[in-house]
Amino acid sequence: MSWQLTALEIWLRFVEKPYLAWETDLGRARARLERAAARLPPPPGTRMARRPLGALPATRIAGPEGATLLWLHGGAYCLGSAATHAAMVAHLARRIGARAVLPEYRLAPEHPFPAAPEDARAAYAALLAEGVAPERIVLGGDSAGGGLVFALLAALRAAGLPSPACALAFSPWVDLTLSQPSLGALAAREALLPARRVREIRDLYLAGADPGDPRASPLFADLRGAPPVLIQASEAEILRDDARALAAALAAQGVDVALELWPDTPHVWQLYQRRLPEAEAALDHAARFARARLGPQPIR
């Protein structure tokens, strides 16, 4: 455990976790997250532009044209944006040797379920419509965005549409029935997420919909035929068992899945790239996984 991780854990536990436990104004919470993200820079020389992906607002990160990283940001379906995750995605895309696109899916409570999974599918379809070959797409997401990754893979299977080359998921939230033991067992050990508010946020997103719906809880989705998957989560976070259960479900359906459980790291620690050795190492692992599944760049 690096000294940087120790310092981050203290800050999250005594500053950010208490804030998330009492804040009820989503506007303030969204603004705070945007300000925090501004302190985490992308790699030097990164070029970003705002350009729609189909009908969705999106941030595009320039890179080699041979591969595309499509990233669905986290934020409990009610927070976050392309801006809050662009730096991490830029670091990951550079490691992969790809350009990246971060679509802005609609957030709750203004746009409750199933708006987010519908937008995720629309984003993927728009990327295909731009002429990007599915076998050159790396699909990724974190937390709620990780859930959207698997909801999208299930939707692609149901529609008979081509899958991406592989999928990456950081601390995915895939069981909105809230039945995983770590939600309670790791509530005190969790450095960032206040477990007592998970049900409230879940209900804000679902707005009365069935939490067992596979589009909301892709842990229960039919994911047969999905591409290779890498899941990274922390041994110390309340979503640890979401990751474990998802990996087991994927393996049972014949999917090539790798699960990495990292000790002592916080929820989606990969966001703290350049400041946290553990984040750098996790991004390195994810990039190696993606490069191996993309294979050599096709000759044009």
Secondary structure, DSSP 8 states (H G I E B T S, - for coil): --HHHHHHHHHIIIIIHHHHHH---HHHHHHHHHHHHTTS---TT--EEE--BTTB-EEEE---TT-EEEEE--STTTS--HHHHHHHHHHHHHHHT-EEEEE----TTTS-TTHHHHHHHHHHHHHHHTT--GGGEEEEEETHHHHHHHHHHHHHHHHT----SEEEEES----TT---THHHHTTTT-SS--GGGHHHHHHHHHTT--TT-TTT-GGGS--TT---EEEEEETTSTTHHHHHHHHHHHHHTT--EEEEEESS--TTGGGGTTT-HHHHHHHHHHHHHHHHHH-S----
